[in-house]
Amino acid sequence: INAHEGNVQFREVVLANKKEYLAKTTKKLEKAHIAARIIESIRTMDPPGRFLKEDSETGYWFDIGDAKAIKKAGQALREDAPDIRTDDGSGDDQSPKKNPPKSVTPTSINKKSVPSPTSRLPPSTSAAQPKRAVSATTSSDTTKSSSG
């Protein structure tokens, strides 16, 4: 799921907005607007990105809606925040790190978007998304982004 084209695009958009989001001068309300702007940019792509989650019982994919998508964008923007703040000099912590720095690239981000006629079809229908095994440990790893 992480290698899905839509998820890769989502991580790129998040990365492009991460410094602004993590800046000390960025207020809480501004952060919410940045996350919402990311969701809007994904949904208005051509073809539009969708933020989907698989129902584990039925295998159907469904839209998670804007509120949950914005929360996921905010979570993705905060990923590796202490390391990024320290790396760019915007953090308060001047003490040496106890752990080695993490990669700046998000690793477990999932997306969801506008419902389509095929997002609620059963798996046996050719237009439905196939079920996929998920081996990751985070609850967000059962979601998938689609940009088309």
Backbone bond lengths (Angstrom), bond angles and torsions (degrees), N, CA, C in turn:
res aa  C-N    CA-C-N  psi(-1)  N-CA   C-N-CA  omega(-1)  CA-C   N-CA-C  phi
1 I - - - 1.456 - - 1.532 110.50 -
2 N 1.342 117.13 -38.38 1.465 119.46 -179.28 1.516 112.83 -62.24
3 A 1.331 116.82 -27.90 1.464 120.79 -178.40 1.532 112.00 -85.53
4 H 1.327 117.64 -4.62 1.468 120.40 179.94 1.525 109.36 -58.59
5 E 1.316 116.42 137.96 1.466 121.91 -176.13 1.529 112.22 -52.71
6 G 1.311 117.33 -41.43 1.465 120.72 -179.97 1.515 112.54 -64.62
7 N 1.335 116.68 -39.69 1.460 120.40 178.44 1.523 111.38 -68.32
8 V 1.320 116.42 -36.62 1.463 120.95 176.99 1.526 109.30 -63.64
9 Q 1.327 117.30 -45.72 1.471 121.37 178.63 1.531 110.48 -61.39
10 F 1.335 116.34 -41.45 1.462 120.93 179.26 1.526 110.15 -59.78
11 R 1.325 117.28 -47.12 1.462 120.54 -179.99 1.522 111.69 -62.40
12 E 1.336 117.02 -35.39 1.468 120.25 177.39 1.527 111.22 -65.54
13 V 1.323 117.19 -42.94 1.466 120.95 178.80 1.525 109.54 -65.43
14 V 1.333 117.00 -42.04 1.463 120.77 178.04 1.528 110.19 -60.67
15 L 1.301 116.86 -47.42 1.465 121.05 -178.90 1.531 111.32 -59.90
16 A 1.325 116.86 -37.94 1.461 121.24 179.94 1.535 111.97 -66.33
17 N 1.341 117.65 -22.43 1.461 121.89 -177.71 1.525 113.77 -107.47
18 K 1.318 116.95 -2.44 1.462 121.09 -171.80 1.528 113.68 -64.95
19 K 1.329 118.54 -43.38 1.476 120.09 -178.58 1.523 111.26 -61.68
20 E 1.326 116.21 -43.56 1.469 119.71 179.04 1.529 109.65 -61.77
21 Y 1.335 117.02 -44.49 1.461 122.21 -178.55 1.525 111.18 -62.36
22 L 1.340 117.03 -41.65 1.464 121.31 -174.54 1.529 114.09 -87.54
23 A 1.321 117.36 -3.39 1.463 120.15 179.82 1.526 110.43 -60.52
24 K 1.329 116.46 141.83 1.470 121.11 179.79 1.526 112.35 -58.38
25 T 1.312 116.38 -31.25 1.468 120.63 -175.68 1.527 113.11 -82.71
26 T 1.329 118.05 -7.74 1.463 120.70 -178.79 1.522 109.94 -79.22
27 K 1.318 115.62 119.80 1.463 122.25 -179.27 1.537 110.73 -77.89
28 K 1.331 116.02 162.70 1.459 122.05 -177.14 1.534 111.56 -57.69
29 L 1.303 117.72 -44.44 1.458 121.10 179.85 1.527 111.27 -63.96
30 E 1.322 116.50 -39.13 1.466 120.43 177.28 1.526 110.80 -62.93
31 K 1.331 116.46 -37.12 1.461 120.77 178.72 1.527 110.35 -63.39
32 A 1.312 116.49 -41.08 1.465 120.29 177.42 1.530 110.52 -62.44
33 H 1.320 116.53 -38.92 1.468 120.70 178.74 1.540 111.22 -67.18
34 I 1.318 116.82 -36.60 1.472 120.01 178.03 1.524 109.57 -64.29
35 A 1.334 117.21 -45.95 1.466 120.92 179.00 1.532 110.67 -61.65
36 A 1.324 117.17 -42.78 1.467 121.07 179.26 1.525 110.71 -64.97
37 R 1.316 116.42 -38.34 1.465 120.97 178.50 1.534 110.95 -63.08
38 I 1.319 116.72 -37.39 1.468 120.66 177.49 1.522 109.82 -63.05
39 I 1.319 116.63 -46.16 1.468 120.61 -179.50 1.525 109.87 -62.41
40 E 1.326 116.44 -43.63 1.459 120.06 178.99 1.529 110.66 -61.29
41 S 1.326 117.46 -42.30 1.462 119.81 -178.24 1.534 111.13 -65.61
42 I 1.311 117.42 -36.31 1.467 120.78 178.15 1.528 109.81 -68.68
43 R 1.312 116.85 -44.69 1.475 121.37 -176.85 1.527 112.89 -69.69
44 T 1.317 117.31 -22.71 1.468 119.84 -178.58 1.521 112.71 -99.77
45 M 1.331 117.47 9.11 1.464 120.47 175.25 1.527 109.40 -65.81
46 D 1.317 115.76 165.46 1.458 120.28 177.11 1.528 108.56 -121.53
47 P 1.307 118.95 104.95 1.469 128.63 0.98 1.527 110.45 -73.90
48 P 1.332 116.23 157.93 1.461 119.61 -175.67 1.529 112.47 -67.96
49 G 1.330 114.61 143.88 1.462 120.12 174.64 1.514 109.03 -79.14
50 R 1.319 114.90 149.90 1.466 120.18 179.13 1.516 108.74 -127.14
51 F 1.318 116.36 147.05 1.454 122.46 178.69 1.524 107.77 -107.77
52 L 1.315 115.44 103.25 1.453 121.55 -171.86 1.513 112.28 -115.66
53 K 1.330 115.26 152.97 1.456 121.40 173.43 1.515 107.13 -134.10
54 E 1.317 115.70 140.34 1.457 120.52 179.99 1.516 109.85 -87.34
55 D 1.332 115.67 131.86 1.458 121.21 172.84 1.521 106.53 -77.95
56 S 1.318 117.12 116.71 1.467 120.90 -174.34 1.525 112.67 -65.94
57 E 1.328 118.12 -23.69 1.466 120.38 -179.89 1.519 112.69 -83.36
58 T 1.334 117.33 -39.23 1.464 120.40 -175.30 1.520 113.48 -101.94
59 G 1.316 116.67 -21.82 1.460 120.42 -175.82 1.521 112.62 81.66
60 Y 1.330 117.85 1.25 1.466 121.47 178.82 1.521 109.17 -77.43
61 W 1.342 115.90 149.62 1.459 122.25 174.28 1.516 107.55 -101.25
62 F 1.347 117.58 135.41 1.460 120.60 179.50 1.517 110.23 -135.78
63 D 1.332 114.97 156.58 1.460 122.29 179.54 1.523 109.27 -72.89
64 I 1.331 116.62 136.68 1.464 119.22 178.78 1.526 112.36 -90.30
65 G 1.321 117.95 -9.61 1.453 120.93 178.30 1.517 112.71 87.19
66 D 1.319 114.71 165.97 1.465 121.02 -175.96 1.520 113.24 -65.02
67 A 1.327 117.68 -43.39 1.470 120.00 -175.27 1.524 111.34 -59.58
68 K 1.321 117.74 -48.12 1.465 120.33 179.85 1.525 111.12 -69.18
69 A 1.321 116.66 -36.54 1.465 119.87 178.44 1.531 110.46 -63.67
70 I 1.318 117.29 -40.65 1.463 121.48 178.62 1.528 110.24 -65.61
71 K 1.328 117.14 -38.73 1.469 119.95 176.51 1.524 110.57 -62.73
72 K 1.315 116.85 -41.03 1.463 120.43 178.72 1.533 110.82 -65.59
73 A 1.313 116.56 -38.40 1.468 119.76 177.64 1.525 109.99 -64.22
74 G 1.329 117.27 -42.89 1.461 120.84 177.57 1.517 111.52 -61.72
75 Q 1.317 116.57 -41.04 1.462 121.23 177.88 1.529 110.28 -62.51
76 A 1.320 115.85 -43.71 1.468 120.57 179.66 1.525 110.54 -65.14
77 L 1.322 117.52 -36.81 1.465 120.88 179.15 1.529 111.80 -67.68
78 R 1.326 117.04 -30.68 1.468 120.97 -179.96 1.524 112.76 -84.09
79 E 1.318 117.90 -14.23 1.458 120.81 -178.27 1.528 110.63 -58.34
80 D 1.316 116.48 131.10 1.466 124.05 -178.55 1.527 112.69 63.63
81 A 1.314 118.67 20.46 1.461 122.07 -176.33 1.529 113.78 -57.04
82 P 1.338 120.59 -45.42 1.470 118.23 -179.35 1.527 112.55 -60.43
83 D 1.316 117.12 -40.28 1.460 120.36 179.90 1.521 111.36 -67.40
84 I 1.311 116.58 -41.72 1.462 120.74 -178.35 1.521 110.20 -67.60
85 R 1.333 117.05 -42.79 1.475 120.18 178.92 1.523 110.76 -61.81
86 T 1.315 117.54 -40.58 1.459 121.36 179.68 1.522 110.97 -70.37
87 D 1.331 116.56 -40.89 1.461 121.11 -178.88 1.524 112.15 -62.87
88 D 1.333 117.59 -37.66 1.471 119.04 -176.85 1.527 112.72 -93.67
89 G 1.328 116.65 4.81 1.457 119.92 176.58 1.506 114.28 80.20
90 S 1.323 118.79 6.14 1.456 120.16 -178.08 1.520 112.46 -91.56
91 G 1.337 118.17 -3.59 1.455 121.24 -178.92 1.510 111.97 -87.83
92 D 1.340 115.57 159.69 1.451 121.11 178.79 1.522 111.67 -83.79
93 D 1.320 116.11 -25.59 1.451 121.47 -173.07 1.524 111.01 -72.66
94 Q 1.309 116.71 111.51 1.461 121.40 178.28 1.518 111.59 -99.72
95 S 1.352 116.75 -4.36 1.456 120.31 -179.20 1.520 110.17 -76.86
96 P 1.345 116.17 155.11 1.467 119.07 179.75 1.522 110.76 -64.51
97 K 1.326 115.64 149.38 1.460 120.95 179.58 1.519 109.78 -74.16
98 K 1.326 115.65 143.53 1.452 120.50 176.79 1.519 110.92 -83.07
99 N 1.317 116.90 -29.74 1.461 122.51 -179.16 1.521 109.50 -113.97
100 P 1.321 117.78 151.81 1.460 119.43 176.66 1.521 110.43 -64.53
101 P 1.332 118.35 152.79 1.464 120.83 -178.56 1.516 111.34 -63.46
102 K 1.331 114.23 145.46 1.454 121.06 176.85 1.517 109.20 -88.49
103 S 1.304 114.98 163.62 1.453 120.19 175.80 1.519 109.55 -66.57
104 V 1.303 117.99 145.70 1.460 122.26 178.95 1.520 110.76 -75.64
105 T 1.326 117.52 -22.16 1.454 120.99 -177.39 1.519 110.54 -76.49
106 P 1.333 118.28 125.49 1.458 120.67 177.55 1.527 110.43 -60.49
107 T 1.333 116.43 147.47 1.454 119.04 -175.77 1.523 114.90 -116.42
108 S 1.313 118.49 -18.88 1.458 117.91 -176.19 1.521 111.12 -136.93
109 I 1.304 116.59 58.34 1.449 122.04 -177.26 1.509 109.07 -105.14
110 N 1.305 115.54 138.08 1.448 120.90 -179.53 1.511 109.46 -126.47
111 K 1.312 115.85 152.17 1.450 119.81 -176.45 1.515 111.63 -125.75
112 K 1.323 114.88 160.81 1.455 122.14 178.28 1.521 108.20 -148.69
113 S 1.343 117.33 158.22 1.446 117.11 -178.04 1.506 113.30 -159.09
114 V 1.322 114.52 -155.81 1.438 124.88 -174.41 1.530 110.53 -59.79
115 P 1.341 118.00 133.12 1.462 118.94 -179.63 1.521 111.23 -67.40
116 S 1.297 115.26 145.39 1.452 120.04 175.83 1.512 107.78 -121.30
117 P 1.328 117.73 164.41 1.463 119.50 179.89 1.529 112.15 -58.54
118 T 1.318 118.16 -28.41 1.458 120.03 -177.90 1.518 112.99 -86.43
119 S 1.335 118.99 -9.89 1.462 119.89 -175.11 1.518 112.63 -72.38
120 R 1.329 118.50 -13.18 1.461 120.62 179.76 1.527 112.68 -116.56
121 L 1.305 117.79 13.29 1.447 120.84 178.14 1.518 110.30 -80.76
122 P 1.334 117.92 148.96 1.460 120.03 178.86 1.519 110.64 -66.95
123 P 1.343 116.79 157.83 1.461 120.74 -177.22 1.523 113.20 -59.61
124 S 1.309 118.51 -25.95 1.458 120.22 -178.42 1.523 112.50 -72.88
125 T 1.346 117.24 -16.01 1.453 121.30 177.99 1.520 108.56 -78.58
126 S 1.313 117.27 136.07 1.464 120.68 -174.52 1.523 113.16 -60.38
127 A 1.335 119.05 -26.51 1.455 121.11 -178.30 1.529 112.38 -82.88
128 A 1.327 117.51 -11.19 1.465 119.95 -177.91 1.522 110.40 -77.66
129 Q 1.321 115.55 155.31 1.453 121.08 177.45 1.525 109.04 -75.74
130 P 1.323 118.68 137.76 1.459 120.18 178.01 1.527 110.40 -71.48
131 K 1.332 115.13 150.78 1.459 119.45 175.77 1.514 108.05 -70.51
132 R 1.323 116.34 145.97 1.449 121.03 -179.71 1.518 109.30 -131.10
133 A 1.289 115.92 140.92 1.456 120.50 176.26 1.516 108.99 -74.07
134 V 1.321 115.60 139.11 1.455 120.45 179.88 1.516 107.70 -119.90
135 S 1.326 116.33 124.50 1.453 119.55 -178.20 1.521 112.84 -107.79
136 A 1.315 117.66 -5.49 1.464 120.66 -178.95 1.515 110.12 -73.81
137 T 1.318 116.83 165.96 1.449 120.53 -172.78 1.520 114.81 -101.27
138 T 1.308 119.57 -11.73 1.459 119.43 -177.95 1.513 110.42 -85.86
139 S 1.333 116.05 149.23 1.452 120.64 -178.81 1.527 111.31 -66.51
140 S 1.314 117.94 -24.70 1.459 120.40 -178.56 1.529 111.94 -77.95
141 D 1.330 117.63 -7.98 1.449 120.61 -177.22 1.522 112.81 -75.30
142 T 1.326 118.21 -4.95 1.456 119.31 178.14 1.518 110.62 -94.38
143 T 1.301 116.96 12.62 1.460 120.39 178.10 1.496 110.10 -107.36
144 K 1.324 115.72 161.75 1.457 120.09 -176.42 1.511 109.61 -144.10
145 S 1.274 116.06 143.95 1.449 120.86 176.65 1.516 108.39 -106.44
146 S 1.301 114.54 145.51 1.450 119.80 178.59 1.506 108.57 -134.37
147 S 1.304 117.22 133.77 1.470 118.71 174.98 1.505 108.74 -118.23
148 G 1.288 115.01 57.58 1.455 117.75 176.56 1.463 114.28 160.08
